[in-house]
Amino acid sequence: MGWEALFPPLAKAWETIGALRNEFMGQNFRGNGKVLAGVHDSNANYLRYLAGGQKKFTLLSTGTWIIGFDTEAKLESLIQEKDTVSNTDVFGNRVACCRFFGGREFEVLSEGAPGEAATTAAVQHVINQKTYACPSFTDGGGPVPHSGGKGKIIGEKPASAEQRASLASLYCALMVSESLDALGSRHDIIVDGPFSKNLVFLAVLAQLRKGQRVLASDLRDGTTAGAACLAVMPDGILPHVPLALTMIQSQNLTNLGDYRANWQKLAHENSQ
């Protein structure tokens, strides 16, 4: 298209492209003020886990968006309608990814109740009462095509902050599992960011992902730590930075499998 001349020269993420101007250096500034090319936020998060020595895994970088990076998924299996895409890591490798507007959807569905308010008892109540949150509560359908803006609750409406947060946690776990299916995720699942502190979301996801381990990262700042790695790899060799991961145990919720099957059917019908 002849666009190359409109862009600056390509640089590696860890390469110095300039120096911080004096007016941005405070009185107590320390360091040499090098400005590196840098990296996109969720890609920086992925770099942090590569630096931790992880090999075959799916990273869920969570926040306003939930972005999944899978080291083994094949690019030819990506499904555009289910919001699976390709990213390129700092080394130029293409990585299959999935996207879901999870943080925003949780906020809308929970009406501001925090993830910490969710309980497994309340989730079991949702399952027993056959209350379903059908996608999507934002304008993006994520893994459920054509569902953007069609979100609704079928069944008993949640009445308390605990119930709203629990329904939202269950819903997000179901949607993330659909994203992981679309991506073809088969190995360990590492959850980083705010959702790594939502124990109910983690436990439901662990029960949904048969044959896969769900690991919660102790980090809430994987993105920052990944970007910081760039400052200590001027030769392009990634440093090893140890990780602390906690394996999540399934809560063995009753009838979750049947509930999921009914939810999938309702979600599909609601998106038509």
C-alpha positions in Angstrom: 0.0 0.0 0.0 3.0 2.3 0.1 2.5 3.1 3.8 6.0 2.1 5.0 7.4 5.7 4.5 4.8 7.0 6.9 6.2 5.0 9.8 9.4 5.5 11.7 12.1 2.7 11.2 11.2 -0.6 12.9 13.0 -1.1 16.2 13.1 -4.1 18.6 11.0 -3.6 21.7 14.2 -3.5 23.9 16.1 -1.1 21.7 16.8 2.5 22.7 15.0 5.0 20.4 15.8 8.2 22.3 16.5 9.9 25.6 14.1 11.3 28.2 14.1 15.1 27.9 15.4 17.1 30.8 12.0 18.7 31.6 10.6 15.3 32.4 13.4 14.4 34.9 12.4 15.4 38.4 14.9 16.7 40.9 15.4 13.2 42.3 15.5 11.4 39.0 17.9 8.5 38.9 19.0 6.5 35.9 20.2 7.3 32.4 16.8 8.2 30.9 16.9 5.9 27.9 13.6 5.5 26.1 13.0 2.1 24.7 10.7 1.2 21.8 8.4 -0.7 24.3 5.6 -3.1 23.9 1.8 -3.3 24.1 0.4 -4.0 27.6 -0.9 -7.5 27.3 2.1 -8.5 25.2 4.3 -7.2 28.0 2.3 -9.5 30.3 3.0 -12.4 28.1 6.7 -11.6 28.1 6.8 -11.7 31.9 5.7 -15.3 31.9 8.1 -16.2 29.1 10.8 -14.8 31.5 9.4 -17.0 34.2 10.4 -20.0 32.2 6.9 -21.1 31.2 6.9 -23.2 28.0 3.5 -24.7 27.0 0.7 -22.6 28.5 -2.2 -20.2 28.0 -1.9 -16.9 29.7 -5.1 -15.0 30.6 -4.1 -11.4 31.0 -7.1 -9.9 32.8 -8.4 -6.4 33.4 -10.9 -4.4 31.4 -10.2 -7.0 28.7 -9.3 -10.7 29.2 -6.7 -11.5 26.5 -5.6 -15.1 26.2 -2.2 -15.9 24.7 -1.6 -19.6 23.8 1.9 -20.9 23.0 0.7 -24.0 21.1 -2.5 -23.0 19.3 -2.3 -23.0 15.5 -3.0 -19.8 13.6 -4.9 -21.6 10.9 -7.5 -22.7 13.5 -8.4 -19.1 14.5 -12.1 -18.2 14.2 -12.7 -14.5 13.5 -16.4 -14.7 14.6 -15.3 -15.9 18.0 -12.8 -13.1 18.4 -9.6 -15.2 18.2 -6.7 -13.3 16.7 -3.0 -13.3 16.1 -0.5 -11.1 18.1 3.2 -10.9 17.5 5.5 -11.1 20.5 8.7 -9.0 21.0 10.8 -11.7 19.3 8.6 -11.5 16.1 6.8 -14.8 16.8 3.1 -14.9 16.0 0.9 -16.1 18.9 -2.7 -17.2 18.7 -4.9 -15.2 21.1 -8.5 -14.9 22.2 -10.3 -11.7 23.4 -13.3 -11.2 25.7 -14.4 -7.8 27.2 -14.4 -9.6 30.6 -13.7 -6.8 33.1 -16.3 -4.5 31.6 -18.9 -7.3 31.3 -18.3 -8.2 34.9 -18.7 -4.6 36.0 -22.0 -4.3 34.1 -23.4 -7.6 35.3 -22.3 -7.2 38.9 -23.5 -3.5 39.0 -20.2 -2.6 40.6 -20.0 -5.4 43.2 -16.4 -6.5 43.6 -15.2 -10.0 42.7 -14.3 -10.6 46.3 -18.0 -10.5 47.2 -18.7 -13.7 45.2 -19.1 -17.0 47.0 -19.3 -20.6 45.8 -22.5 -21.0 47.8 -24.1 -18.2 45.9 -22.9 -19.7 42.6 -24.5 -23.1 43.6 -27.7 -21.2 44.3 -27.6 -19.7 40.8 -27.1 -23.1 39.3 -29.9 -24.7 41.4 -32.3 -21.9 40.6 -31.4 -22.1 36.9 -30.6 -18.4 36.6 -28.6 -17.7 33.4 -26.7 -14.6 32.3 -26.8 -14.7 28.5 -24.2 -12.8 26.5 -23.3 -10.1 25.8 -23.6 -7.2 28.1 -21.3 -5.0 26.0 -21.2 -4.4 22.2 -18.6 -7.2 21.7 -19.7 -10.8 21.5 -16.3 -12.3 22.4 -16.6 -16.1 21.9 -20.4 -16.0 21.2 -20.9 -14.5 17.7 -23.5 -11.9 17.1 -24.4 -11.5 20.8 -23.1 -8.0 21.3 -25.6 -5.8 23.1 -28.1 -8.7 23.6 -27.1 -9.6 27.2 -30.0 -10.5 29.5 -30.6 -12.5 32.7 -33.0 -15.4 32.4 -34.5 -16.6 35.7 -34.3 -15.3 39.2 -32.6 -11.9 39.3 -29.7 -11.5 41.8 -30.8 -9.3 44.7 -27.6 -8.7 46.7 -24.0 -7.7 46.0 -23.0 -11.3 46.8 -25.4 -12.7 44.3 -24.6 -10.2 41.5 -20.8 -10.8 41.9 -21.4 -14.6 42.0 -23.5 -14.6 38.8 -20.9 -12.3 37.1 -18.0 -14.6 38.2 -19.9 -17.7 36.9 -20.7 -15.9 33.6 -17.2 -14.7 33.0 -15.8 -18.2 33.7 -18.2 -19.7 31.2 -17.3 -17.1 28.6 -13.6 -17.5 29.1 -13.9 -21.3 28.8 -15.7 -20.7 25.5 -12.8 -18.5 24.4 -10.3 -21.1 25.4 -12.3 -23.8 23.4 -12.2 -21.5 20.4 -8.5 -21.1 20.8 -7.9 -24.8 21.3 -6.2 -24.4 24.7 -4.9 -27.7 26.1 -2.1 -26.9 28.5 -1.8 -25.0 31.8 -3.9 -21.9 32.2 -2.2 -19.0 34.0 -4.5 -16.2 35.2 -2.8 -12.8 35.8 -4.4 -9.5 36.9 -7.6 -8.7 38.8 -9.3 -12.0 38.0 -6.4 -13.9 39.6 -7.8 -12.6 42.9 -11.4 -13.7 42.2 -11.4 -17.1 43.9 -14.9 -18.1 42.7 -14.1 -17.3 39.0 -10.9 -19.4 39.4 -12.6 -22.3 41.0 -15.4 -22.4 38.4 -12.9 -22.2 35.5 -10.9 -25.0 37.1 -14.0 -27.2 37.1 -14.9 -26.3 33.5 -11.4 -27.0 32.1 -11.1 -30.8 32.5 -7.6 -32.0 32.0 -6.0 -28.6 32.4 -4.5 -27.0 35.5 -5.5 -23.4 36.4 -2.8 -21.4 38.0 -3.3 -18.0 39.7 -0.3 -15.7 39.6 0.7 -13.8 42.7 1.4 -10.9 40.5 -1.0 -8.1 39.9 1.5 -6.2 37.8 2.7 -8.7 35.2 2.4 -6.1 32.5 4.7 -3.7 34.4 7.1 -6.5 35.2 7.2 -7.6 31.6 7.9 -4.1 30.3 10.7 -3.8 32.9 12.3 -6.9 31.5 13.0 -4.9 28.3 15.3 -2.7 30.3 17.6 -5.6 31.2 17.8 -7.3 27.8 19.8 -4.9 25.6 21.2 -7.9 23.7 17.7 -9.3 23.1 18.3 -12.2 25.5 15.4 -12.6 27.9 16.4 -12.8 31.6 15.0 -15.4 33.9 12.7 -13.9 36.5 11.2 -16.5 39.0 7.4 -16.7 39.3 5.0 -17.6 42.1 1.9 -19.5 40.9 -0.8 -21.1 43.0 -2.7 -24.1 41.6 -6.5 -23.7 41.9 -8.6 -26.6 43.2 -12.1 -27.2 41.6 -15.0 -26.7 44.0 -17.0 -29.6 42.4 -20.2 -27.6 42.0 -23.2 -29.8 41.6 -24.8 -30.0 38.1 -22.3 -27.4 36.6 -22.0 -29.6 33.5 -25.8 -29.6 32.8 -26.0 -25.9 33.6 -23.2 -25.2 31.2 -24.9 -27.1 28.4 -28.2 -25.3 29.0 -26.3 -21.9 29.1 -24.7 -22.7 25.8 -28.0 -23.4 24.2 -29.6 -20.3 25.6 -26.6 -18.1 24.7 -26.9 -19.4 21.1 -30.6 -18.8 20.9 -30.2 -15.3 22.4 -27.7 -14.3 19.8 -29.9 -15.1 16.9 
